[in-house]
Amino acid sequence: MEATCQFHVTKEKIDGRCRDDPPYWIYKNSKVTQDSLAAAASSLDRIRTDCYICGPPPFIEQIEDCLMAIGFPEENIFYEKWW
C-alpha cells in the first residue's frame, strides 16, 4: 500500500495538491469535523495510520476525541501541548 499524507489546512487557501509537493500529499481547505475526518480516513487502515494534530489545546482535544470516535487508537494520535 502506498503511503499518503493528508493535510487539513484551516487558514491558508490550499486545496488539492501544490505544484512541487510529492504526489501523495493531499490538502483539504475546510473546517475539520468528525465527518470530514471520517471521509478522509474512509480508505485507511486506522490501526496502522498515525495522526498528527497541531493547534491550540482545545482544538487538539476536540480533534483527538473525533479521531478516537471514528476508530483511531489513542496511541496513534500525536500532538505537543507546549503552552
C-alpha positions in Angstrom: 0.0 0.0 0.0 1.4 3.4 -1.0 1.8 5.9 1.8 -0.2 9.1 1.7 -0.1 12.3 3.8 -3.3 14.4 4.1 -3.2 17.9 5.5 -6.4 19.7 6.7 -5.5 23.4 6.4 -7.9 25.8 8.0 -6.2 29.2 7.4 -4.5 29.2 4.1 -6.3 28.8 0.7 -4.9 25.4 -0.5 -6.9 22.6 -1.9 -5.8 19.6 -3.9 -2.0 19.5 -4.5 0.7 22.1 -4.7 2.9 22.0 -7.8 6.2 20.8 -6.3 4.8 18.6 -3.5 5.2 14.8 -3.6 2.2 13.2 -5.3 1.0 11.6 -2.1 0.5 15.0 -0.3 -3.2 16.0 -0.3 -4.5 19.3 1.1 -8.1 20.0 2.2 -9.1 23.6 2.9 -12.1 23.4 5.2 -13.2 23.2 8.8 -12.1 20.0 10.4 -15.1 18.0 11.7 -15.6 14.4 12.6 -17.4 13.9 9.3 -14.5 15.4 7.3 -12.0 13.2 9.2 -14.2 10.1 8.6 -14.4 10.9 4.9 -10.6 11.4 4.7 -10.0 8.2 6.6 -12.5 6.1 4.7 -9.9 4.0 2.8 -7.2 4.0 5.6 -6.3 1.2 7.9 -6.9 3.0 11.2 -4.8 0.6 13.2 -1.7 1.3 11.0 -2.2 5.0 10.5 -0.7 7.8 12.6 -2.4 11.1 13.1 -0.6 14.4 14.0 -2.5 17.3 15.3 -1.3 20.9 15.6 -3.2 23.8 17.1 -4.4 25.3 20.4 -5.2 22.8 23.2 -9.0 23.0 22.9 -8.7 22.2 19.2 -6.2 19.3 19.8 -8.6 17.8 22.4 -11.6 18.1 20.1 -9.8 16.5 17.2 -8.3 13.7 19.3 -11.9 12.9 20.5 -13.1 12.9 16.9 -10.3 10.6 15.7 -10.9 8.1 18.5 -14.7 8.2 17.8 -14.0 7.1 14.2 -11.7 4.3 15.2 -8.1 5.6 15.5 -6.3 4.2 18.6 -5.2 6.7 21.1 -1.6 5.6 20.7 -1.7 6.5 17.0 -2.6 10.2 17.7 0.3 12.6 18.3 0.5 16.2 19.3 2.5 18.5 21.5 0.9 20.9 24.0 3.8 23.2 24.8 1.9 26.3 26.0 
